[in-house]
Amino acid sequence: MTENLDRFEPKWMSPPGDTILDILEEKSWTQSEFAHRAGYTAKHVSQLIRGKATITEDTALRLERVLGGSARFWLALEAEHREEIARAEETKQLEGQVEWLKQLPLKQMVDFGWIKKYSKKTDQVLECLKYFGVASVSEWRSEYPAPLELAAFKSSGKFEKKRGSVAAWLRRGEQVAEQRSCKKYNKQGFTEQLLNLRKLTNETDPNTFIPQLINTCADVGVVVVFEPAPIGCPATGATRWLAPDKALIMLSLRHKTNDHLWFAFFHEAAHILIHGKRKKFLEINGDETKSEREADEFASNFLIPKEKAKDLLFLERTATAIKAFADEVGVAPGIVVGRMQHEGYLAMNYLNRLKVRYAWRTNQS
């Protein structure tokens, strides 16, 4: 038995003491004799066999000399045993955290490919903890205390706001951003590139404008992430500083039209340009803060300049006139329609055919 210990890889929860006893029996040694040979007291040997004493590096070397096998084997046996004990304790703790799953949009997280589905609830808890990168639900609550403290994000008051849903969406943005290469943030470069990005509003195919948007922003230190928002997360966009030289803009396509998409992007861009890196914003139920009003004004004026916006009041309410105006200012007709609807110049259901509509693919890619 002892001659095979070097290659032995333990895979069960049996304590190292059981192996020691087996070898003592094989050698016909008493525990007292083993203690004497190893230079230990009888009490220490008893604790070692019962798992009360840990196999240290020194102990492993003594066992190697007295019982055979390598020190690496004994240390591995001890480590695996302690890990199994920890796993058993972890399972008990996970059982007490199963209720937390009810706070999360599990089905959509699985459908979106954010997490794997497990039939065993404790396994599902573990999967979700790994998703959020936290050790326990307690740390999750500390890391994601409430939507107000999570990020600067513009939301619709028509939708329910759930802490778990908002946290899951924002965490996804972090994960995607971690995988994206990005240059250091350049404020002047970002400002200049926004003018080029404004031209993209006329591109209707997302397969064309999304890669350009992502790559252009990455070149100036801003990661742009498109992810669907799960039920309970009313965010249309989010802004976070992941590092002093790396910003994140998330877009959810909540309203699924090009006027909302581009307004949301330039709104979030405003937060990056004119607001502090540590400041947090939130618009809920129409209760706008100064920062949100500033971001709205920036987006509105950037898409349709003030001097041109005055002409909207007198603009003929026809598709032809709106398209001509859109060509003149250099933006998509749908953006003009959205602005006129917002100002009350057009009914909310009028000329919506000029807007471009988007939808997430069924596999949410």
Phi, psi and omega per residue, in radians:
M1 nan -0.816 -3.065
T2 -1.117 -0.507 -3.070
E3 -1.244 -0.258 -3.141
N4 -1.781 0.040 -3.042
L5 -1.152 -0.550 -3.097
D6 -1.060 -0.563 -3.077
R7 -1.727 -0.022 -3.054
F8 -1.297 2.295 3.091
E9 -2.088 1.806 -3.097
P10 -1.146 2.453 -3.113
K11 -2.406 0.464 3.128
W12 -2.426 3.125 -3.038
M13 -1.592 0.109 -3.128
S14 -1.064 2.279 -3.126
P15 -1.232 2.675 3.119
P16 -0.982 -0.493 3.137
G17 -1.025 -0.592 3.113
D18 -1.113 -0.704 3.114
T19 -1.163 -0.694 3.110
I20 -1.067 -0.783 3.135
L21 -1.086 -0.715 3.126
D22 -1.050 -0.726 -3.117
I23 -1.236 -0.681 3.100
L24 -1.079 -0.696 3.118
E25 -1.144 -0.719 3.121
E26 -1.075 -0.649 -3.124
K27 -1.538 -0.114 -3.076
S28 1.041 0.711 3.104
W29 -1.810 2.540 2.994
T30 -1.498 2.881 3.093
Q31 -1.108 -0.594 3.140
S32 -1.151 -0.726 3.131
E33 -1.151 -0.714 3.104
F34 -1.085 -0.747 3.132
A35 -1.034 -0.762 -3.135
H36 -1.104 -0.770 -3.126
R37 -1.163 -0.609 -3.094
A38 -1.519 -0.190 -3.133
G39 1.374 0.494 3.125
Y40 -1.985 2.826 3.012
T41 -1.382 2.804 3.103
A42 -1.089 -0.632 3.139
K43 -1.115 -0.750 -3.122
H44 -1.149 -0.688 3.107
V45 -1.101 -0.718 3.112
S46 -1.063 -0.750 3.122
Q47 -1.177 -0.619 3.128
L48 -1.127 -0.759 -3.129
I49 -1.201 -0.629 -3.128
R50 -1.476 0.000 3.105
G51 1.422 0.169 3.133
K52 -1.400 -0.479 3.103
A53 -1.892 2.409 -3.104
T54 -1.472 2.511 3.033
I55 -1.374 1.845 3.114
T56 -1.535 3.125 3.094
E57 -1.051 -0.719 3.131
D58 -1.135 -0.737 3.123
T59 -1.099 -0.740 -3.137
A60 -1.060 -0.686 3.120
L61 -1.167 -0.679 3.109
R62 -1.157 -0.752 3.124
L63 -1.095 -0.668 3.108
E64 -1.044 -0.755 -3.095
R65 -1.306 -0.617 -3.027
V66 -1.571 -0.793 -3.041
L67 -1.800 -0.310 -3.083
G68 1.729 -3.109 -3.048
G69 1.331 2.905 -3.135
S70 -1.600 2.761 3.054
A71 -1.055 -0.608 3.124
R72 -1.078 -0.703 3.106
F73 -1.052 -0.845 -3.096
W74 -1.142 -0.687 3.109
L75 -1.173 -0.669 3.109
A76 -1.143 -0.708 3.123
L77 -1.088 -0.753 3.105
E78 -1.133 -0.797 -3.103
A79 -1.092 -0.759 -3.128
E80 -1.169 -0.680 3.109
H81 -1.089 -0.785 3.140
R82 -1.151 -0.624 3.108
E83 -1.140 -0.737 3.129
E84 -1.111 -0.664 3.079
I85 -1.096 -0.771 3.133
A86 -1.115 -0.678 3.121
R87 -1.100 -0.710 3.132
A88 -1.119 -0.708 3.118
E89 -1.196 -0.650 3.120
E90 -1.090 -0.723 3.132
T91 -1.032 -0.724 3.099
K92 -1.080 -0.740 3.141
Q93 -1.163 -0.694 -3.140
L94 -1.132 -0.612 3.108
E95 -1.055 -0.559 3.131
G96 -1.420 -0.066 -3.107
Q97 -1.987 0.116 -3.094
V98 -1.044 -0.620 -3.123
E99 -1.046 -0.458 -3.135
W100 -1.033 -0.538 -3.110
L101 -1.018 -0.476 -3.131
K102 -1.181 -0.333 3.141
Q103 -1.472 -0.157 -3.056
L104 -1.874 2.594 3.085
P105 -1.430 1.150 -2.979
L106 -0.959 -0.842 -3.069
K107 -1.013 -0.803 -3.114
Q108 -1.255 -0.596 3.088
M109 -1.066 -0.645 3.091
V110 -1.264 -0.803 -3.119
D111 -1.063 -0.649 -3.127
F112 -1.342 -0.157 -3.132
G113 1.440 0.300 -3.131
W114 -1.358 -0.619 -3.138
I115 -2.411 2.909 3.041
K116 -1.628 2.693 3.127
K117 -1.667 2.363 3.106
Y118 -2.212 2.465 3.125
S119 -1.316 -0.573 3.127
K120 -1.456 2.155 -3.023
K121 -1.100 -0.620 3.126
T122 -1.147 -0.610 3.077
D123 -1.174 -0.616 3.126
Q124 -1.198 -0.671 3.084
V125 -1.061 -0.809 3.141
L126 -1.070 -0.716 3.127
E127 -1.081 -0.719 -3.125
C128 -1.253 -0.624 3.081
L129 -1.105 -0.705 3.101
K130 -1.141 -0.649 3.127
Y131 -1.050 -0.790 -3.118
F132 -1.437 -0.190 3.129
G133 1.220 0.677 3.127
V134 -2.235 2.768 -3.079
A135 -1.454 -0.489 -3.095
S136 -2.717 3.005 3.108
V137 -1.116 -0.579 3.104
S138 -1.039 -0.800 3.106
E139 -1.182 -0.573 3.099
W140 -1.085 -0.771 3.136
R141 -1.129 -0.582 3.121
S142 -1.278 -0.689 -3.111
E143 -1.324 -0.587 -3.136
Y144 -2.179 1.258 -3.008
P145 -1.168 -0.738 -3.117
A146 -2.960 2.718 3.137
P147 -0.921 -0.651 -3.121
L148 -1.037 -0.516 -3.045
E149 -1.805 0.003 -3.069
L150 -1.417 -0.808 -3.051
A151 -2.964 2.992 3.008
A152 -1.518 1.896 3.128
F153 -2.471 2.492 -3.115
K154 -1.606 2.220 -3.056
S155 -2.286 2.854 3.113
S156 -1.713 2.276 -3.128
G157 -1.252 -0.120 -3.129
K158 -1.378 -0.221 -3.053
F159 -1.968 2.587 3.105
E160 -1.169 2.514 -3.137
K161 -1.950 1.992 3.128
K162 -2.000 2.310 -3.117
R163 -0.957 -0.812 -3.109
G164 -1.129 -0.670 -3.134
S165 -1.195 -0.770 3.121
V166 -1.123 -0.759 -3.137
A167 -1.094 -0.718 -3.131
A168 -1.116 -0.725 -3.128
W169 -1.158 -0.817 -3.127
L170 -1.155 -0.637 3.108
R171 -1.103 -0.655 3.108
R172 -1.064 -0.687 3.101
G173 -1.078 -0.711 3.102
E174 -1.069 -0.787 -3.102
Q175 -1.086 -0.805 -3.134
V176 -1.125 -0.722 -3.119
A177 -1.111 -0.614 3.125
E178 -1.105 -0.501 -3.107
Q179 -1.534 -0.200 -3.084
R180 -1.619 2.354 3.022
S181 -1.364 2.506 -3.032
C182 -2.718 2.359 3.078
K183 -1.338 2.962 3.132
K184 -1.187 2.564 -3.076
Y185 -1.061 2.312 3.119
N186 -2.245 1.798 -3.055
K187 -1.061 -0.801 3.136
Q188 -1.105 -0.742 3.135
G189 -1.122 -0.698 3.127
F190 -1.117 -0.755 3.131
T191 -1.052 -0.773 -3.134
E192 -1.167 -0.678 -3.099
Q193 -1.231 -0.415 3.127
L194 -1.066 -0.559 3.101
L195 -1.136 -0.686 3.095
N196 -1.217 -0.658 -3.140
L197 -1.183 -0.507 3.099
R198 -1.062 -0.585 3.129
K199 -1.163 -0.463 -3.118
L200 -1.180 -0.252 3.140
T201 -1.077 -0.370 3.135
N202 -1.468 -0.172 3.096
E203 -1.500 2.122 -3.053
T204 -1.555 -0.391 -3.054
D205 -1.529 1.994 3.141
P206 -1.101 -0.442 3.093
N207 -1.158 -0.307 3.110
T208 -1.706 -0.881 -3.015
F209 -1.413 -0.478 -3.121
I210 -1.156 -0.837 3.095
P211 -1.045 -0.667 3.119
Q212 -1.142 -0.735 3.127
L213 -1.085 -0.818 -3.116
I214 -1.114 -0.828 -3.086
N215 -1.197 -0.702 3.139
T216 -1.097 -0.776 -3.134
C217 -1.209 -0.656 3.135
A218 -1.078 -0.560 -3.141
D219 -1.186 -0.299 -3.138
V220 -2.088 0.323 2.992
G221 1.574 0.345 3.136
V222 -2.177 2.121 3.099
V223 -1.589 2.210 3.105
V224 -1.903 2.200 -3.092
V225 -2.182 2.249 3.038
F226 -1.798 2.088 3.083
E227 -2.536 2.410 3.107
P228 -1.187 2.475 3.124
A229 -1.556 2.249 3.128
P230 -1.231 2.880 3.097
I231 -0.992 2.321 -3.131
G232 1.743 -0.187 3.084
C233 -1.941 1.795 -3.050
P234 -1.509 0.220 -3.053
A235 -1.225 2.368 2.993
T236 -1.681 -0.445 3.124
G237 -2.818 2.793 3.131
A238 -2.533 2.611 3.103
T239 -2.264 2.242 3.094
R240 -2.475 2.549 2.982
W241 -1.691 1.975 -3.141
L242 -1.422 -0.424 3.109
A243 -2.790 2.880 3.141
P244 -1.006 -0.415 -3.120
D245 -2.072 0.362 3.136
K246 -2.557 2.054 -3.133
A247 -1.924 2.724 3.141
L248 -2.198 2.273 2.986
I249 -2.031 2.158 3.063
M250 -1.908 2.459 3.107
L251 -2.280 2.360 -3.032
S252 -1.883 -0.176 -3.047
L253 0.993 0.631 -3.100
R254 -0.944 -0.766 -3.061
H255 -1.660 -0.151 2.926
K256 1.123 0.364 3.051
T257 -2.239 2.718 -3.032
N258 -1.170 -0.525 3.127
D259 -1.160 -0.721 3.113
H260 -1.222 -0.688 -3.124
L261 -1.052 -0.887 -3.067
W262 -1.270 -0.581 3.072
F263 -1.130 -0.728 3.131
A264 -1.088 -0.723 -3.130
F265 -1.100 -0.870 -3.099
F266 -1.234 -0.466 3.023
H267 -1.099 -0.838 3.136
E268 -1.186 -0.603 3.087
A269 -1.069 -0.622 3.119
A270 -1.105 -0.698 3.113
H271 -1.033 -0.684 -3.130
I272 -1.192 -0.719 -3.042
L273 -1.361 -0.689 -2.952
I274 -2.037 -0.037 -3.132
H275 -2.099 2.739 -3.074
G276 -1.105 2.719 -3.106
K277 -1.285 -0.331 -3.129
R278 -1.804 -0.138 -3.067
K279 -1.307 2.556 -3.130
K280 -2.106 2.415 -3.090
F281 -2.203 2.789 3.028
L282 -2.881 2.324 3.050
E283 -1.979 2.014 -3.139
I284 -2.292 2.322 3.055
N285 0.915 0.635 3.059
G286 1.383 -0.014 -3.136
D287 -1.502 1.469 -3.034
E288 -1.482 2.439 3.055
T289 -1.532 3.016 3.106
K290 -1.058 -0.738 -3.121
S291 -1.093 -0.706 3.127
E292 -1.179 -0.680 3.106
R293 -1.131 -0.680 3.110
E294 -1.120 -0.716 3.137
A295 -1.183 -0.692 3.091
D296 -1.081 -0.779 -3.126
E297 -1.113 -0.713 3.121
F298 -1.063 -0.856 -3.108
A299 -1.095 -0.766 -3.129
S300 -1.068 -0.851 -3.081
N301 -1.275 -0.481 3.135
F302 -1.274 -0.678 -3.140
L303 -1.325 -0.786 3.086
I304 -2.288 1.835 -3.094
P305 -0.955 2.636 -3.084
K306 -0.923 -0.809 -3.066
E307 -1.120 -0.476 3.108
K308 -1.527 -0.541 -3.108
A309 -1.081 -0.488 3.137
K310 -1.109 -0.492 -3.109
D311 -1.310 -0.265 -3.096
L312 -1.096 -0.569 -3.119
L313 -1.089 -0.583 -3.064
F314 -1.793 0.055 -3.109
L315 -1.245 2.375 3.105
E316 -1.071 2.346 -3.070
R317 -1.444 1.053 3.109
T318 -2.294 2.736 -3.136
A319 -1.089 -0.662 -3.121
T320 -1.106 -0.789 -3.117
A321 -1.171 -0.699 -3.126
I322 -1.188 -0.679 3.103
K323 -1.135 -0.683 3.130
A324 -1.134 -0.738 3.119
F325 -1.128 -0.721 3.141
A326 -1.086 -0.713 3.099
D327 -1.108 -0.654 -3.107
E328 -1.150 -0.721 -3.101
V329 -1.592 -0.205 3.049
G330 1.471 0.531 3.081
V331 -2.259 2.986 -3.132
A332 -1.220 2.521 3.123
P333 -0.973 -0.624 -3.135
G334 -1.061 -0.548 3.112
I335 -1.194 -0.662 3.096
V336 -1.147 -0.764 3.115
V337 -1.054 -0.805 -3.141
G338 -1.055 -0.720 3.126
R339 -1.143 -0.735 -3.141
M340 -1.171 -0.637 3.078
Q341 -1.153 -0.718 3.129
H342 -1.107 -0.663 -3.135
E343 -1.380 -0.163 -3.137
G344 1.537 0.203 -3.141
Y345 -1.445 -0.342 3.114
L346 -2.317 2.574 3.037
A347 -1.161 2.622 -3.049
M348 -1.120 -0.362 -3.131
N349 -1.826 0.216 -3.056
Y350 -1.787 2.301 3.098
L351 1.075 0.442 3.094
N352 -1.176 -0.235 3.107
R353 -1.151 -0.298 3.118
L354 -1.418 -0.180 3.104
K355 -1.501 2.654 3.052
V356 -1.726 2.264 -3.111
R357 -1.823 2.516 3.133
Y358 -2.178 2.745 3.072
A359 -2.569 2.531 3.067
W360 -1.203 2.493 3.064
R361 -1.130 2.817 -3.090
T362 -1.103 -0.496 3.102
N363 -1.589 0.125 3.084
Q364 1.039 0.465 3.095
S365 -1.447 nan nan
